[in-house]
Amino acid sequence: MSKLSWVSAMMFGAAVGSAITMVVDPVDDKRRKKLHKNVGVMAKTVTGVLDAVMDMKR
C-alpha cells in the first residue's frame, strides 16, 4: 500500500467516524455552528496538505 493511499484511507476513516459520531450524539445549535466553522477550517487545511502531497509526487 502506498503512502498516498494510506493517507487517503486515514482521511476517509476520520470523515466517516466524525459523521457517525455526529449522528449518534446530536449537538445543540451553538455547538453545531462552532463545529461547522471548525470543520470548514479543517477541510481547507486537509485540502492544502493533500495538494502538497500530490505536488510532491509529481
URFEN-V966164 format. One record per residue. N is the residue number from 0. BURIAL is + if it has 24 or more other C-alpha atoms within 12 Angstrom, else -. Layout:
n-><N,N>
burial-><BURIAL,BURIAL>
//
This chain:
n-><0,1,2,3,4,5,6,7,8,9,10,11,12,13,14,15,16,17,18,19,20,21,22,23,24,25,26,27,28,29,30,31,32,33,34,35,36,37,38,39,40,41,42,43,44,45,46,47,48,49,50,51,52,53,54,55,56,57>
burial-><-,-,-,-,-,-,-,-,-,-,-,-,-,-,-,-,-,-,-,-,-,-,-,-,-,-,-,-,-,-,-,-,-,-,-,-,-,-,-,-,-,-,-,-,-,-,-,-,-,-,-,-,-,-,-,-,-,->
//
